[in-house]
Amino acid sequence: MNPINSSEINVGIDTGQTYLDVYIRPSGEFETFQNNPDGIRKAIRFIRQFKPARILIESTGRLEMAFFCAAHKAGLPVCICDPVRVRKFAQSIGRLAKTDKLDAQDIAYYGEMSKPETTELKPEKLRLLSDLLTVRSQCLDMSTMQKNRLQRMPKTVHKSIRNVLNTITREIASIDQQLDKLVAEIPHYQARVDQLTSAKAVGKVLAYTLLSDLPELGKLNRKEIAALVGVAPFNKDSGKHKGKRKIRGGRHKVRTVLFVSMMSAIQCHPTIKPMYQRLVAAGKPKKVAIVACMRKQLTILNTMVKNGTYWDENMA
């Protein structure tokens, strides 16, 4: 870690549905702006005068995106940070109270101490791809809820439930068409999807998810990419005690789609199926075996992208 530079300006922003609370460190200035286009413009004008080394804003379910896009366009260095890490950092320095101003202050202090790298703004088409995939996932969740209701509710309401299910099914089909069209419009996106889907048990949804939400694929080694996605087990040992290794953190969205793809892979994949069977036969819990298979699949895809190759069963 670089030495602390007290003259370096770090800006912490606590984001809400209505307001942006902005704290300037180390000067201690604090202002609140509305989280709308006019308020964001005012916030950027206020922040720009301090010539910050970095502006830190937490990932808060897209509430931060309007500011992030505007600040990126204005040429300001913005870092989208993990709210869990910021909160743990605040607790580590003894912060128990929690207000909007204190949160913004803690975010700025976290930036000064950890110096995270600036977050790159994904191209507009990739942002749209990611948004469509999010909505598709939400539709699938709603479909599952309705199917569960169909089993529990009396037959007198089955027609209404089926109507909702049909609507959701049509919407998923519409989203799939939009995804295909969006990728087809950009040749190098289509080429990457074709490369990924050449691998066994990799469908379009997984390929689109990797394209939009894992741009690091092919740029990191196998351990780094596994840790980034959150399929690398971490030790939990102390002295003579050997704790149970567990996965944690990572890209939840990527990991979820990768997990779903494993349901097919463990049935038919020429490399992953025997690997899964071997692990289960050795006494590993099925979930642990599946995570190991996810890691194997991710390693295969990472190698394919890194080398610019298509699926080859002999190299898996």
Phi and psi restraints in degrees (value plus and minus 20) as a CYANA .aco file:
   2 ASN   PHI     -87.7   -47.7
   2 ASN   PSI     132.1   172.1
   3 PRO   PHI     -84.8   -44.8
   3 PRO   PSI     131.2   171.2
   4 ILE   PHI     -90.3   -50.3
   4 ILE   PSI     110.6   150.6
   5 ASN   PHI    -131.8   -91.8
   5 ASN   PSI      84.6   124.6
   6 SER   PHI     -87.7   -47.7
   6 SER   PSI     -37.4     2.6
   7 SER   PHI    -106.2   -66.2
   7 SER   PSI     -29.0    11.0
   8 GLU   PHI     -94.8   -54.8
   8 GLU   PSI     113.2   153.2
   9 ILE   PHI    -113.3   -73.3
   9 ILE   PSI     103.0   143.0
  10 ASN   PHI    -138.6   -98.6
  10 ASN   PSI     112.2   152.2
  11 VAL   PHI    -131.9   -91.9
  11 VAL   PSI     104.6   144.6
  12 GLY   PHI    -125.8   -85.8
  12 GLY   PSI     113.2   153.2
  13 ILE   PHI    -144.3  -104.3
  13 ILE   PSI     100.1   140.1
  14 ASP   PHI    -113.1   -73.1
  14 ASP   PSI     101.6   141.6
  15 THR   PHI    -122.5   -82.5
  15 THR   PSI     114.9   154.9
  16 GLY   PHI    -152.3  -112.3
  16 GLY   PSI     156.2   196.2
  17 GLN   PHI     -80.1   -40.1
  17 GLN   PSI     -54.8   -14.8
  18 THR   PHI    -129.5   -89.5
  18 THR   PSI     -55.8   -15.8
  19 TYR   PHI    -147.0  -107.0
  19 TYR   PSI     136.8   176.8
  20 LEU   PHI    -135.6   -95.6
  20 LEU   PSI      97.8   137.8
  21 ASP   PHI    -119.5   -79.5
  21 ASP   PSI      98.1   138.1
  22 VAL   PHI    -132.5   -92.5
  22 VAL   PSI     104.6   144.6
  23 TYR   PHI    -140.5  -100.5
  23 TYR   PSI     111.2   151.2
  24 ILE   PHI    -123.2   -83.2
  24 ILE   PSI     102.8   142.8
  25 ARG   PHI    -135.3   -95.3
  25 ARG   PSI     112.5   152.5
  26 PRO   PHI    -119.0   -79.0
  26 PRO   PSI     -16.2    23.8
  27 SER   PHI     -87.6   -47.6
  27 SER   PSI     -46.1    -6.1
  28 GLY   PHI      65.8   105.8
  28 GLY   PSI     -13.5    26.5
  29 GLU   PHI     -90.5   -50.5
  29 GLU   PSI     125.1   165.1
  30 PHE   PHI    -160.9  -120.9
  30 PHE   PSI     111.8   151.8
  31 GLU   PHI    -160.8  -120.8
  31 GLU   PSI     133.4   173.4
  32 THR   PHI    -139.2   -99.2
  32 THR   PSI     114.4   154.4
  33 PHE   PHI    -149.1  -109.1
  33 PHE   PSI     135.1   175.1
  34 GLN   PHI     -93.3   -53.3
  34 GLN   PSI     123.0   163.0
  35 ASN   PHI    -108.2   -68.2
  35 ASN   PSI      47.1    87.1
  36 ASN   PHI    -163.1  -123.1
  36 ASN   PSI     151.2   191.2
  37 PRO   PHI     -72.3   -32.3
  37 PRO   PSI     -63.8   -23.8
  38 ASP   PHI     -87.8   -47.8
  38 ASP   PSI     -63.6   -23.6
  39 GLY   PHI     -85.0   -45.0
  39 GLY   PSI     -57.6   -17.6
  40 ILE   PHI     -85.0   -45.0
  40 ILE   PSI     -60.4   -20.4
  41 ARG   PHI     -81.1   -41.1
  41 ARG   PSI     -62.5   -22.5
  42 LYS   PHI     -85.8   -45.8
  42 LYS   PSI     -59.9   -19.9
  43 ALA   PHI     -82.6   -42.6
  43 ALA   PSI     -62.4   -22.4
  44 ILE   PHI     -85.4   -45.4
  44 ILE   PSI     -60.5   -20.5
  45 ARG   PHI     -82.8   -42.8
  45 ARG   PSI     -61.4   -21.4
  46 PHE   PHI     -84.3   -44.3
  46 PHE   PSI     -65.1   -25.1
  47 ILE   PHI     -90.8   -50.8
  47 ILE   PSI     -58.4   -18.4
  48 ARG   PHI     -77.3   -37.3
  48 ARG   PSI     -55.3   -15.3
  49 GLN   PHI     -83.1   -43.1
  49 GLN   PSI     -41.0    -1.0
  50 PHE   PHI    -109.2   -69.2
  50 PHE   PSI     -27.7    12.3
  51 LYS   PHI      29.8    69.8
  51 LYS   PSI      42.6    82.6
  52 PRO   PHI     -90.7   -50.7
  52 PRO   PSI     129.1   169.1
  53 ALA   PHI     -92.6   -52.6
  53 ALA   PSI     -52.6   -12.6
  54 ARG   PHI    -182.3  -142.3
  54 ARG   PSI     130.1   170.1
  55 ILE   PHI    -135.9   -95.9
  55 ILE   PSI     105.2   145.2
  56 LEU   PHI    -130.9   -90.9
  56 LEU   PSI     110.5   150.5
  57 ILE   PHI    -158.6  -118.6
  57 ILE   PSI     116.9   156.9
  58 GLU   PHI     -96.9   -56.9
  58 GLU   PSI     131.8   171.8
  59 SER   PHI     -97.0   -57.0
  59 SER   PSI      93.7   133.7
  60 THR   PHI    -151.2  -111.2
  60 THR   PSI      29.7    69.7
  61 GLY   PHI      46.5    86.5
  61 GLY   PSI      17.8    57.8
  62 ARG   PHI      64.3   104.3
  62 ARG   PSI     -23.5    16.5
  63 LEU   PHI     -85.2   -45.2
  63 LEU   PSI     -42.3    -2.3
  64 GLU   PHI    -108.1   -68.1
  64 GLU   PSI     -30.9     9.1
  65 MET   PHI     -87.4   -47.4
  65 MET   PSI     -57.5   -17.5
  66 ALA   PHI     -82.4   -42.4
  66 ALA   PSI     -65.3   -25.3
  67 PHE   PHI     -86.2   -46.2
  67 PHE   PSI     -64.5   -24.5
  68 PHE   PHI     -77.5   -37.5
  68 PHE   PSI     -66.8   -26.8
  69 CYS   PHI     -84.7   -44.7
  69 CYS   PSI     -62.0   -22.0
  70 ALA   PHI     -87.5   -47.5
  70 ALA   PSI     -61.8   -21.8
  71 ALA   PHI     -88.4   -48.4
  71 ALA   PSI     -58.4   -18.4
  72 HIS   PHI     -82.0   -42.0
  72 HIS   PSI     -62.4   -22.4
  73 LYS   PHI     -83.8   -43.8
  73 LYS   PSI     -52.6   -12.6
  74 ALA   PHI    -101.4   -61.4
  74 ALA   PSI     -20.9    19.1
  75 GLY   PHI      60.3   100.3
  75 GLY   PSI       1.9    41.9
  76 LEU   PHI    -113.2   -73.2
  76 LEU   PSI     125.2   165.2
  77 PRO   PHI    -101.0   -61.0
  77 PRO   PSI      86.2   126.2
  78 VAL   PHI    -131.0   -91.0
  78 VAL   PSI     117.0   157.0
  79 CYS   PHI    -139.7   -99.7
  79 CYS   PSI     100.7   140.7
  80 ILE   PHI    -108.2   -68.2
  80 ILE   PSI      99.9   139.9
  81 CYS   PHI    -134.1   -94.1
  81 CYS   PSI     141.1   181.1
  82 ASP   PHI     -97.9   -57.9
  82 ASP   PSI      99.7   139.7
  83 PRO   PHI     -82.1   -42.1
  83 PRO   PSI     -49.0    -9.0
  84 VAL   PHI     -86.3   -46.3
  84 VAL   PSI     -63.0   -23.0
  85 ARG   PHI     -84.9   -44.9
  85 ARG   PSI     -60.6   -20.6
  86 VAL   PHI     -83.6   -43.6
  86 VAL   PSI     -63.0   -23.0
  87 ARG   PHI     -85.6   -45.6
  87 ARG   PSI     -60.8   -20.8
  88 LYS   PHI     -85.9   -45.9
  88 LYS   PSI     -55.7   -15.7
  89 PHE   PHI     -83.4   -43.4
  89 PHE   PSI     -64.3   -24.3
  90 ALA   PHI     -80.7   -40.7
  90 ALA   PSI     -61.6   -21.6
  91 GLN   PHI     -86.7   -46.7
  91 GLN   PSI     -54.0   -14.0
  92 SER   PHI     -87.5   -47.5
  92 SER   PSI     -43.2    -3.2
  93 ILE   PHI    -119.5   -79.5
  93 ILE   PSI      -8.2    31.8
  94 GLY   PHI      68.0   108.0
  94 GLY   PSI      -4.9    35.1
  95 ARG   PHI    -103.7   -63.7
  95 ARG   PSI      93.9   133.9
  96 LEU   PHI    -126.8   -86.8
  96 LEU   PSI     -54.7   -14.7
  97 ALA   PHI     -90.4   -50.4
  97 ALA   PSI     136.6   176.6
  98 LYS   PHI    -165.0  -125.0
  98 LYS   PSI      91.7   131.7
  99 THR   PHI    -155.3  -115.3
  99 THR   PSI     150.3   190.3
 100 ASP   PHI     -81.0   -41.0
 100 ASP   PSI     -62.4   -22.4
 101 LYS   PHI     -86.9   -46.9
 101 LYS   PSI     -63.7   -23.7
 102 LEU   PHI     -84.4   -44.4
 102 LEU   PSI     -57.4   -17.4
 103 ASP   PHI     -82.4   -42.4
 103 ASP   PSI     -65.7   -25.7
 104 ALA   PHI     -82.4   -42.4
 104 ALA   PSI     -58.6   -18.6
 105 GLN   PHI     -84.9   -44.9
 105 GLN   PSI     -64.1   -24.1
 106 ASP   PHI     -84.7   -44.7
 106 ASP   PSI     -57.9   -17.9
 107 ILE   PHI     -83.1   -43.1
 107 ILE   PSI     -62.3   -22.3
 108 ALA   PHI     -85.3   -45.3
 108 ALA   PSI     -62.2   -22.2
 109 TYR   PHI     -85.0   -45.0
 109 TYR   PSI     -60.7   -20.7
 110 TYR   PHI     -77.9   -37.9
 110 TYR   PSI     -62.3   -22.3
 111 GLY   PHI     -83.8   -43.8
 111 GLY   PSI     -60.4   -20.4
 112 GLU   PHI     -84.2   -44.2
 112 GLU   PSI     -59.0   -19.0
 113 MET   PHI    -101.3   -61.3
 113 MET   PSI     -60.6   -20.6
 114 SER   PHI    -117.0   -77.0
 114 SER   PSI     -40.1    -0.1
 115 LYS   PHI      27.6    67.6
 115 LYS   PSI      39.7    79.7
 116 PRO   PHI     -87.1   -47.1
 116 PRO   PSI     135.4   175.4
 117 GLU   PHI     -93.7   -53.7
 117 GLU   PSI     133.7   173.7
 118 THR   PHI     -83.6   -43.6
 118 THR   PSI     118.3   158.3
 119 THR   PHI    -103.1   -63.1
 119 THR   PSI     109.6   149.6
 120 GLU   PHI    -100.3   -60.3
 120 GLU   PSI     119.5   159.5
 121 LEU   PHI    -103.8   -63.8
 121 LEU   PSI     101.0   141.0
 122 LYS   PHI     -87.3   -47.3
 122 LYS   PSI     129.7   169.7
 123 PRO   PHI     -74.6   -34.6
 123 PRO   PSI     131.4   171.4
 124 GLU   PHI     -75.4   -35.4
 124 GLU   PSI     -60.4   -20.4
 125 LYS   PHI     -84.4   -44.4
 125 LYS   PSI     -58.2   -18.2
 126 LEU   PHI     -90.3   -50.3
 126 LEU   PSI     -54.9   -14.9
 127 ARG   PHI     -84.5   -44.5
 127 ARG   PSI     -60.8   -20.8
 128 LEU   PHI     -86.0   -46.0
 128 LEU   PSI     -60.7   -20.7
 129 LEU   PHI     -79.5   -39.5
 129 LEU   PSI     -65.6   -25.6
 130 SER   PHI     -84.0   -44.0
 130 SER   PSI     -60.6   -20.6
 131 ASP   PHI     -85.1   -45.1
 131 ASP   PSI     -62.5   -22.5
 132 LEU   PHI     -83.1   -43.1
 132 LEU   PSI     -59.4   -19.4
 133 LEU   PHI     -85.7   -45.7
 133 LEU   PSI     -56.0   -16.0
 134 THR   PHI     -84.4   -44.4
 134 THR   PSI     -65.8   -25.8
 135 VAL   PHI     -84.0   -44.0
 135 VAL   PSI     -58.9   -18.9
 136 ARG   PHI     -81.3   -41.3
 136 ARG   PSI     -63.6   -23.6
 137 SER   PHI     -82.4   -42.4
 137 SER   PSI     -60.1   -20.1
 138 GLN   PHI     -84.9   -44.9
 138 GLN   PSI     -58.0   -18.0
 139 CYS   PHI     -83.3   -43.3
 139 CYS   PSI     -60.3   -20.3
 140 LEU   PHI     -84.2   -44.2
 140 LEU   PSI     -59.0   -19.0
 141 ASP   PHI     -82.2   -42.2
 141 ASP   PSI     -63.0   -23.0
 142 MET   PHI     -85.9   -45.9
 142 MET   PSI     -56.5   -16.5
 143 SER   PHI     -83.0   -43.0
 143 SER   PSI     -62.3   -22.3
 144 THR   PHI     -82.8   -42.8
 144 THR   PSI     -60.9   -20.9
 145 MET   PHI     -81.0   -41.0
 145 MET   PSI     -63.5   -23.5
 146 GLN   PHI     -88.4   -48.4
 146 GLN   PSI     -56.8   -16.8
 147 LYS   PHI     -85.1   -45.1
 147 LYS   PSI     -57.4   -17.4
 148 ASN   PHI     -86.1   -46.1
 148 ASN   PSI     -59.6   -19.6
 149 ARG   PHI     -84.2   -44.2
 149 ARG   PSI     -55.7   -15.7
 150 LEU   PHI     -80.3   -40.3
 150 LEU   PSI     -53.4   -13.4
 151 GLN   PHI     -98.1   -58.1
 151 GLN   PSI     -48.2    -8.2
 152 ARG   PHI    -117.6   -77.6
 152 ARG   PSI     -51.3   -11.3
 153 MET   PHI    -103.0   -63.0
 153 MET   PSI     136.1   176.1
 154 PRO   PHI     -87.6   -47.6
 154 PRO   PSI     138.0   178.0
 155 LYS   PHI     -81.8   -41.8
 155 LYS   PSI     -41.5    -1.5
 156 THR   PHI     -82.5   -42.5
 156 THR   PSI     -42.3    -2.3
 157 VAL   PHI    -131.3   -91.3
 157 VAL   PSI     -14.4    25.6
 158 HIS   PHI     -82.3   -42.3
 158 HIS   PSI     -55.6   -15.6
 159 LYS   PHI     -81.7   -41.7
 159 LYS   PSI     -64.0   -24.0
 160 SER   PHI     -84.1   -44.1
 160 SER   PSI     -61.3   -21.3
 161 ILE   PHI     -84.7   -44.7
 161 ILE   PSI     -61.8   -21.8
 162 ARG   PHI     -85.5   -45.5
 162 ARG   PSI     -54.4   -14.4
 163 ASN   PHI     -82.0   -42.0
 163 ASN   PSI     -61.9   -21.9
 164 VAL   PHI     -84.9   -44.9
 164 VAL   PSI     -63.3   -23.3
 165 LEU   PHI     -80.6   -40.6
 165 LEU   PSI     -61.7   -21.7
 166 ASN   PHI     -84.1   -44.1
 166 ASN   PSI     -59.1   -19.1
 167 THR   PHI     -83.8   -43.8
 167 THR   PSI     -63.7   -23.7
 168 ILE   PHI     -84.3   -44.3
 168 ILE   PSI     -61.6   -21.6
 169 THR   PHI     -81.0   -41.0
 169 THR   PSI     -63.2   -23.2
 170 ARG   PHI     -84.1   -44.1
 170 ARG   PSI     -57.8   -17.8
 171 GLU   PHI     -88.3   -48.3
 171 GLU   PSI     -59.2   -19.2
 172 ILE   PHI     -82.7   -42.7
 172 ILE   PSI     -61.9   -21.9
 173 ALA   PHI     -82.5   -42.5
 173 ALA   PSI     -59.2   -19.2
 174 SER   PHI     -85.6   -45.6
 174 SER   PSI     -61.5   -21.5
 175 ILE   PHI     -84.5   -44.5
 175 ILE   PSI     -60.9   -20.9
 176 ASP   PHI     -79.8   -39.8
 176 ASP   PSI     -60.2   -20.2
 177 GLN   PHI     -84.6   -44.6
 177 GLN   PSI     -61.6   -21.6
 178 GLN   PHI     -83.8   -43.8
 178 GLN   PSI     -60.2   -20.2
 179 LEU   PHI     -83.5   -43.5
 179 LEU   PSI     -66.8   -26.8
 180 ASP   PHI     -80.5   -40.5
 180 ASP   PSI     -63.1   -23.1
 181 LYS   PHI     -85.8   -45.8
 181 LYS   PSI     -62.2   -22.2
 182 LEU   PHI     -82.4   -42.4
 182 LEU   PSI     -64.4   -24.4
 183 VAL   PHI     -89.7   -49.7
 183 VAL   PSI     -59.4   -19.4
 184 ALA   PHI     -84.7   -44.7
 184 ALA   PSI     -43.9    -3.9
 185 GLU   PHI     -92.2   -52.2
 185 GLU   PSI     -38.5     1.5
 186 ILE   PHI    -141.2  -101.2
 186 ILE   PSI      85.8   125.8
 187 PRO   PHI     -72.1   -32.1
 187 PRO   PSI     -63.4   -23.4
 188 HIS   PHI     -94.5   -54.5
 188 HIS   PSI     -43.3    -3.3
 189 TYR   PHI     -89.3   -49.3
 189 TYR   PSI     -64.2   -24.2
 190 GLN   PHI     -83.4   -43.4
 190 GLN   PSI     -59.0   -19.0
 191 ALA   PHI     -83.8   -43.8
 191 ALA   PSI     -59.5   -19.5
 192 ARG   PHI     -87.5   -47.5
 192 ARG   PSI     -60.9   -20.9
 193 VAL   PHI     -83.8   -43.8
 193 VAL   PSI     -62.7   -22.7
 194 ASP   PHI     -80.6   -40.6
 194 ASP   PSI     -60.0   -20.0
 195 GLN   PHI     -84.3   -44.3
 195 GLN   PSI     -67.2   -27.2
 196 LEU   PHI     -87.3   -47.3
 196 LEU   PSI     -61.7   -21.7
 197 THR   PHI     -95.1   -55.1
 197 THR   PSI     -26.6    13.4
 198 SER   PHI     -92.1   -52.1
 198 SER   PSI     -39.9     0.1
 199 ALA   PHI     -96.9   -56.9
 199 ALA   PSI     128.8   168.8
 200 LYS   PHI     -83.2   -43.2
 200 LYS   PSI     119.6   159.6
 201 ALA   PHI      46.4    86.4
 201 ALA   PSI      -1.0    39.0
 202 VAL   PHI    -131.8   -91.8
 202 VAL   PSI      89.6   129.6
 203 GLY   PHI    -115.6   -75.6
 203 GLY   PSI    -198.2  -158.2
 204 LYS   PHI     -83.0   -43.0
 204 LYS   PSI     -60.6   -20.6
 205 VAL   PHI     -81.9   -41.9
 205 VAL   PSI     -64.2   -24.2
 206 LEU   PHI     -84.8   -44.8
 206 LEU   PSI     -63.0   -23.0
 207 ALA   PHI     -81.9   -41.9
 207 ALA   PSI     -64.4   -24.4
 208 TYR   PHI     -83.7   -43.7
 208 TYR   PSI     -58.8   -18.8
 209 THR   PHI     -85.6   -45.6
 209 THR   PSI     -63.3   -23.3
 210 LEU   PHI     -84.5   -44.5
 210 LEU   PSI     -59.0   -19.0
 211 LEU   PHI     -83.2   -43.2
 211 LEU   PSI     -64.1   -24.1
 212 SER   PHI    -108.9   -68.9
 212 SER   PSI     -51.7   -11.7
 213 ASP   PHI    -138.0   -98.0
 213 ASP   PSI     -17.8    22.2
 214 LEU   PHI    -158.6  -118.6
 214 LEU   PSI      44.1    84.1
 215 PRO   PHI     -85.2   -45.2
 215 PRO   PSI     -35.0     5.0
 216 GLU   PHI     -96.4   -56.4
 216 GLU   PSI     -28.4    11.6
 217 LEU   PHI     -77.2   -37.2
 217 LEU   PSI     107.2   147.2
 218 GLY   PHI      70.1   110.1
 218 GLY   PSI     -28.1    11.9
 219 LYS   PHI    -127.2   -87.2
 219 LYS   PSI     -29.9    10.1
 220 LEU   PHI    -140.1  -100.1
 220 LEU   PSI     144.9   184.9
 221 ASN   PHI    -100.4   -60.4
 221 ASN   PSI     155.4   195.4
 222 ARG   PHI     -84.2   -44.2
 222 ARG   PSI     -55.9   -15.9
 223 LYS   PHI     -90.4   -50.4
 223 LYS   PSI     -60.5   -20.5
 224 GLU   PHI     -86.7   -46.7
 224 GLU   PSI     -63.1   -23.1
 225 ILE   PHI     -89.0   -49.0
 225 ILE   PSI     -55.5   -15.5
 226 ALA   PHI     -85.6   -45.6
 226 ALA   PSI     -61.6   -21.6
 227 ALA   PHI     -87.5   -47.5
 227 ALA   PSI     -57.5   -17.5
 228 LEU   PHI     -84.3   -44.3
 228 LEU   PSI     -60.7   -20.7
 229 VAL   PHI     -97.5   -57.5
 229 VAL   PSI     -47.6    -7.6
 230 GLY   PHI      77.1   117.1
 230 GLY   PSI      11.2    51.2
 231 VAL   PHI    -136.4   -96.4
 231 VAL   PSI      -4.8    35.2
 232 ALA   PHI    -121.3   -81.3
 232 ALA   PSI     101.3   141.3
 233 PRO   PHI     -91.7   -51.7
 233 PRO   PSI     120.5   160.5
 234 PHE   PHI    -128.0   -88.0
 234 PHE   PSI     122.1   162.1
 235 ASN   PHI     -89.1   -49.1
 235 ASN   PSI     133.1   173.1
 236 LYS   PHI    -161.0  -121.0
 236 LYS   PSI      47.7    87.7
 237 ASP   PHI    -129.9   -89.9
 237 ASP   PSI     131.7   171.7
 238 SER   PHI    -174.0  -134.0
 238 SER   PSI      95.2   135.2
 239 GLY   PHI      40.8    80.8
 239 GLY   PSI    -147.4  -107.4
 240 LYS   PHI    -102.1   -62.1
 240 LYS   PSI     -33.4     6.6
 241 HIS   PHI     -96.6   -56.6
 241 HIS   PSI     107.7   147.7
 242 LYS   PHI    -129.8   -89.8
 242 LYS   PSI      81.6   121.6
 243 GLY   PHI     -94.9   -54.9
 243 GLY   PSI     146.7   186.7
 244 LYS   PHI     -96.3   -56.3
 244 LYS   PSI     106.8   146.8
 245 ARG   PHI     -94.0   -54.0
 245 ARG   PSI     116.5   156.5
 246 LYS   PHI    -157.1  -117.1
 246 LYS   PSI     133.9   173.9
 247 ILE   PHI    -108.1   -68.1
 247 ILE   PSI     132.3   172.3
 248 ARG   PHI    -182.7  -142.7
 248 ARG   PSI     138.3   178.3
 249 GLY   PHI      50.5    90.5
 249 GLY   PSI    -177.5  -137.5
 250 GLY   PHI      66.3   106.3
 250 GLY   PSI    -191.6  -151.6
 251 ARG   PHI    -108.1   -68.1
 251 ARG   PSI      76.3   116.3
 252 HIS   PHI     -78.2   -38.2
 252 HIS   PSI     -61.2   -21.2
 253 LYS   PHI     -82.5   -42.5
 253 LYS   PSI     -65.1   -25.1
 254 VAL   PHI     -86.3   -46.3
 254 VAL   PSI     -63.8   -23.8
 255 ARG   PHI     -83.0   -43.0
 255 ARG   PSI     -58.3   -18.3
 256 THR   PHI     -84.2   -44.2
 256 THR   PSI     -66.2   -26.2
 257 VAL   PHI     -88.0   -48.0
 257 VAL   PSI     -57.0   -17.0
 258 LEU   PHI     -84.6   -44.6
 258 LEU   PSI     -58.2   -18.2
 259 PHE   PHI     -83.0   -43.0
 259 PHE   PSI     -64.2   -24.2
 260 VAL   PHI     -81.2   -41.2
 260 VAL   PSI     -60.1   -20.1
 261 SER   PHI     -84.7   -44.7
 261 SER   PSI     -46.1    -6.1
 262 MET   PHI     -88.2   -48.2
 262 MET   PSI     -44.7    -4.7
 263 MET   PHI     -81.8   -41.8
 263 MET   PSI     -50.8   -10.8
 264 SER   PHI    -104.4   -64.4
 264 SER   PSI     -60.9   -20.9
 265 ALA   PHI     -82.2   -42.2
 265 ALA   PSI     -59.5   -19.5
 266 ILE   PHI     -92.5   -52.5
 266 ILE   PSI     -26.7    13.3
 267 GLN   PHI    -117.4   -77.4
 267 GLN   PSI     -48.5    -8.5
 268 CYS   PHI    -158.6  -118.6
 268 CYS   PSI     -32.8     7.2
 269 HIS   PHI     -90.1   -50.1
 269 HIS   PSI     108.8   148.8
 270 PRO   PHI     -84.8   -44.8
 270 PRO   PSI     -42.4    -2.4
 271 THR   PHI    -123.1   -83.1
 271 THR   PSI     -63.0   -23.0
 272 ILE   PHI     -97.5   -57.5
 272 ILE   PSI     -56.1   -16.1
 273 LYS   PHI     -78.2   -38.2
 273 LYS   PSI     -72.2   -32.2
 274 PRO   PHI     -85.5   -45.5
 274 PRO   PSI     -51.2   -11.2
 275 MET   PHI     -84.1   -44.1
 275 MET   PSI     -65.1   -25.1
 276 TYR   PHI     -82.7   -42.7
 276 TYR   PSI     -66.5   -26.5
 277 GLN   PHI     -82.3   -42.3
 277 GLN   PSI     -58.8   -18.8
 278 ARG   PHI     -85.2   -45.2
 278 ARG   PSI     -62.7   -22.7
 279 LEU   PHI     -87.3   -47.3
 279 LEU   PSI     -62.1   -22.1
 280 VAL   PHI     -86.1   -46.1
 280 VAL   PSI     -60.8   -20.8
 281 ALA   PHI     -83.8   -43.8
 281 ALA   PSI     -48.4    -8.4
 282 ALA   PHI    -101.1   -61.1
 282 ALA   PSI     -20.9    19.1
 283 GLY   PHI      79.8   119.8
 283 GLY   PSI     -15.6    24.4
 284 LYS   PHI     -91.4   -51.4
 284 LYS   PSI     119.1   159.1
 285 PRO   PHI     -78.4   -38.4
 285 PRO   PSI     126.7   166.7
 286 LYS   PHI     -77.6   -37.6
 286 LYS   PSI     -58.5   -18.5
 287 LYS   PHI     -85.4   -45.4
 287 LYS   PSI     -59.6   -19.6
 288 VAL   PHI     -83.8   -43.8
 288 VAL   PSI     -61.2   -21.2
 289 ALA   PHI     -83.6   -43.6
 289 ALA   PSI     -60.4   -20.4
 290 ILE   PHI     -85.1   -45.1
 290 ILE   PSI     -61.9   -21.9
 291 VAL   PHI     -82.7   -42.7
 291 VAL   PSI     -60.1   -20.1
 292 ALA   PHI     -82.7   -42.7
 292 ALA   PSI     -57.8   -17.8
 293 CYS   PHI     -88.8   -48.8
 293 CYS   PSI     -57.6   -17.6
 294 MET   PHI     -79.9   -39.9
 294 MET   PSI     -62.7   -22.7
 295 ARG   PHI     -83.5   -43.5
 295 ARG   PSI     -59.9   -19.9
 296 LYS   PHI     -84.6   -44.6
 296 LYS   PSI     -65.8   -25.8
 297 GLN   PHI     -81.2   -41.2
 297 GLN   PSI     -63.0   -23.0
 298 LEU   PHI     -83.2   -43.2
 298 LEU   PSI     -58.8   -18.8
 299 THR   PHI     -83.9   -43.9
 299 THR   PSI     -62.6   -22.6
 300 ILE   PHI     -80.5   -40.5
 300 ILE   PSI     -67.5   -27.5
 301 LEU   PHI     -87.0   -47.0
 301 LEU   PSI     -57.8   -17.8
 302 ASN   PHI     -82.4   -42.4
 302 ASN   PSI     -61.4   -21.4
 303 THR   PHI     -87.5   -47.5
 303 THR   PSI     -60.8   -20.8
 304 MET   PHI     -79.4   -39.4
 304 MET   PSI     -67.0   -27.0
 305 VAL   PHI     -87.9   -47.9
 305 VAL   PSI     -61.4   -21.4
 306 LYS   PHI     -81.8   -41.8
 306 LYS   PSI     -60.2   -20.2
 307 ASN   PHI    -112.2   -72.2
 307 ASN   PSI     -25.6    14.4
 308 GLY   PHI      47.5    87.5
 308 GLY   PSI      13.2    53.2
 309 THR   PHI    -132.5   -92.5
 309 THR   PSI     145.2   185.2
 310 TYR   PHI    -120.8   -80.8
 310 TYR   PSI     153.9   193.9
 311 TRP   PHI     -78.0   -38.0
 311 TRP   PSI     111.3   151.3
 312 ASP   PHI    -156.4  -116.4
 312 ASP   PSI      92.2   132.2
 313 GLU   PHI     -77.8   -37.8
 313 GLU   PSI     -50.4   -10.4
 314 ASN   PHI     -93.1   -53.1
 314 ASN   PSI     -39.3     0.7
 315 MET   PHI    -121.3   -81.3
 315 MET   PSI     -24.2    15.8
